[in-house]
C-alpha cells in the first residue's frame, strides 16, 4: 500500500550533501549547521493496517508524516503509494492524490474558524469541485458517523477541543481516502477525552477499514491503536514491530527504559513467557493459543493445578505455570 | 577618519565629560560671538536655492502639455482621480448631472449610512451613524461634511484597490515584504506637508493632488496589516488545505483571505482614519470640505466657526471608526434575510425621496443650529478667557519667556559655524563618527536650502515641544505601566486622540492661548503625547516582573523602584518613545505655522498660497525633512546605545 524506502529529510544549508551522514545530531549541527530530522527510514504499510510512528518530541516523527504527503519535501528516498512514486509526481498529480487518496488529521485541528462545521467537513469536497448540494449531503453523513449530528451549523470555536478534532476527523473521512495520516491528533486533548477519541478511531477503523498512519508521542496510545509500531529517535528508526514485540523484546536500552512502566500483562502474550515443557511437567492441563494476552490467561493459569499448554494448530509450543504469570505481574 | 576612530576609542570611558566640556566651552564662547553670521532671511527674500526651485517649478509647468511623462502618465492619472472625486461629489455633496442638488440628499445619505453601519456592524453603530450624519446638518455643515466624506471615500477606495493586493503579495513573498517595508516607513514618517507642494506641481491644485497626498499617508496601514494578517495564519490551517489538494489559488481565496479578513478590516479602519485626517489637512492645497472651514476660521482666528467644523470632523471620525471597528468583530449569527431586505428597502426609499423632493435633499434651513453653536462657543471662549485668561496668559508668557525665548535666542543669534561645530563635536563624542557625519550633512543641507535662521527657530520650538512631550509622556506612561487601572482609564482617551485629525487639536488651543508661537508648540505637544505615552507604558510593562519584585523585596519605595529599576530597564523603549514624539512634533510644525508659530511652518504655508514663494515653501518643507531625519537618526542611535548598555 504505502512503501517508504530510505527516506531522509535534512534541514539546513547544503542539505542534500548530508544524506547518508553517520554523524550524531549534535555533531552534525556543529559541523554543518544542518539538522537531520529523518534519517534513512524505511517501512511498508499494509492495506487496512494501523501503523503507528512513535517517538518523543524532536524525534522527527511529524516531519516523517509530512514527507509522506510532501507537505515537506523529502531530501532523499522514495515514498510510493500503490507503487506510484510520490516524489516524482507533478504538482497537479500530487494534488490529485491528495484530493482523492490521502487525508490528514492535525494536532492543532487546522479548522477554518470562519466556516461552519458542515462547511469545514465539506472543505475537501469543495476543493475537488463537488457541487454544493452533493458535498453537503455527503458531509452530513460523515458528521453523523463521527457523532456530531446537530452541530452542523456551529462554528469551530463554539465546540470543545474533542469535538473540534471530531470535525477534523470527519473532514479527512469525507474525501473517502485510502490512507489517513494522523499527526498527533489527540495530544492537545485532556486525558479522558483522548481516551474517548482513541476508542472512536478504533471504532471508525472497524467501520471504514482505512489504512492509517498514526503519529504519537504517547506510548499507551501507540500500544492501544497500533497493529505495528515504528519507534523513532533522533530521526532514525530504532525498532519496528508489533506492540508485544516492542514491549517483550526492546531493541536497545533506550526502548527498554521507555517501555519499563508498561503493564506487561496487558500487552505481552503467552508466547513471550512460555517455557519448553520439561520431563516433569504434566501435559494434561488446559490449553491456550500463543496469541492470548497474559491478562486474559491469568484466571485459567492460576486456577489450573497443572501447567497450561500453549498450543498452536495442535502442536505443543510450550507450557505456562503460575510462576511465569506471577513473575510478569509482580 | 582613523584619527577620529582613535579619538572615539580614547574618549569612550569619559564620553559624558567630553560632551559636557564641549557644551560648556561653546556656551562660554557664545556671548563673544553673538550676532555674527546668523544668516537671517527676510519674509519675502529668496535665497539661491529658492530661485532654483522656482525655476524648476516653472520648467515643469511649461512642459506639462508637451512632456510625454505628463502627456501619457501623470495627466491621465490626474484625469482619473479628478473624475472619480467629482463623480462621488456629484453623488453626495455637489450639484451635478444637470440637477440643482447632488444625486443623494441628506435623507438618502443618512439612510444609506445607517443601513451600511447596521449591516457591517450592529444596531448601536447604526444609531450612532444616523445621529452623526444628522448632526452635520444641524451644525449647518452638511455640504462641507459631504465634501470631506467624498474625498475620503475616493482616496480610501483607491488606497484599498492598490493596498490590499500589495499587502497580499507582501504576505506571501518575504522578498516583497522586505522591499516595501522601508518604503512604507518612509511614507509614514515623512511630514505630510512636505509632499503637498511637489504634488500640486505635478497634479495641479485640485482633487487629484488631495487624493494622492491622502493615499500616500493612508495606504501604509492597510498594506502592513493585510501582509501581517496573511503572514500570521496558523500553519495548521494552511497544511490542512494543502493536504486536501488545494491549488494555490484555492488556498488564497478559501483559506488565506478569509482568515486574514479581520486583520484586513483593522487595516481598512486605520487607512480610513488616516485618510480622513489627511483630507482635512489637504485643505492647505484647496481641498474642499470641513478642513477648509477649520483652516479659514483659524486664519481669521474665528474660534466659534473653527470649533463647529472641528466638532463635525470629530463626529465623522467617531462614526467611521466605530463602524469599521464593529465590522472587524466576527459575528456568530447571521441575520434573517427578511430583516436585511427590509432595512435595504428603507434605505432605498430614503435615497429615492432625497432624489426627488427638495425637503429630503437639502437639509432644512430651519434646523440649522450652526450659528447658535458658533455663538455659544465664542461666548464660552470669551468667558473662559475672562475668568481664566490670567492663568493661560501667565502660563503662555512664562513658558515663552523662560523656556522658549532663551533657547531660541541661543540658536538664532549664534554664528552658524559655531552651532555646526558644537553639534558635530557633541555627536562625535556622544554617539560616534557616524552620528557626527550625519549631523554635518544635516548642517550642510540646511545651509544649501538657504533657511538657516528659520530652521533654528523651528529647531528650538521642536526641542522645547519634544521636551514637554517627553516629560508628560514619561510621567503618564510610567503611571500606566504600573497600574492597570490607570491604563484602563487613560488608554481609551489616547486611542480616541490618535484617531482625530491634527487640525482639531489646534482649535481649543487657539481658543485658550490665541495665535502665538506657544500655541503651535502646545498643539504639537498634545498631538505627540499619545504615541509617546503608549510606548513608555509598553516599555515599563515589559520590564521583567522578577526585577520589580526583587526591588520591592529589597525594601525599595515605589519612587526608588521607578528610578532605579523600571526606568533604567525600560531605557531603550523610553528613548524610542521620545524619538517618536519628536517625529509627531515635527509633523505638526506646519500646522503650527498657521497659528503664529512662524519659521519653517509658516514658509511652507506661504508657499502654498503665494506663487513666487513656491520654491521657498518647498525648501522649507525639505528643511523640516532634514531636521526630522537628523533628529530621528540621533534618537535611534541613542536608543540602540541605551539598549547596548543594558545588555
Contacts between the chains, C-beta under 8 A, distances in Angstrom:
chain1	res1	chain2	res2	distance
A	66	B	239	7.8
A	69	B	243	5.7
A	71	B	239	5.6
A	71	B	242	6.0
A	71	B	243	6.1
A	94	B	245	7.9
A	95	B	245	4.2
A	95	B	246	7.7
A	95	B	247	6.5
A	96	B	245	6.9
A	97	B	245	7.5
A	98	B	242	7.4
A	98	B	243	5.9
A	98	B	244	6.2
A	98	B	245	3.6
A	99	B	244	6.5
A	99	B	245	3.4
A	100	B	245	7.8
A	102	B	243	7.4
A	103	B	243	6.8
A	103	B	244	6.7
A	104	B	239	7.4
A	104	B	240	7.0
A	104	B	243	4.1
A	106	B	236	4.8
A	106	B	239	6.4
A	106	B	240	5.9
A	107	B	236	7.3
A	108	B	234	6.6
A	108	B	236	3.9
A	109	B	236	6.6
A	110	B	234	7.6
A	110	B	236	3.6
A	110	B	237	5.1
A	110	B	238	8.0
A	110	B	239	6.1
A	110	B	240	3.4
A	111	B	237	7.4
A	111	B	240	7.6
A	112	B	237	6.1
A	112	B	254	7.8
A	112	B	255	6.5
A	112	B	258	6.9
A	112	B	259	7.0
A	113	B	259	7.1
A	113	B	330	7.9
A	114	B	258	4.8
A	114	B	259	7.0
A	114	B	261	7.3
A	114	B	330	7.0
A	115	B	258	7.8
A	123	B	240	7.8
A	123	B	241	7.7
A	123	B	244	6.5
A	123	B	254	7.6
A	124	B	244	4.1
A	124	B	245	7.5
A	126	B	254	7.4
A	127	B	241	7.4
A	127	B	244	5.2
A	127	B	245	5.8
A	127	B	246	4.9
A	127	B	250	5.8
A	127	B	254	7.5
A	128	B	245	7.1
A	155	B	332	5.8
A	158	B	332	6.9
A	168	B	240	7.7
A	171	B	240	7.3
A	171	B	244	7.6
A	175	B	244	6.6
A	181	B	243	7.7
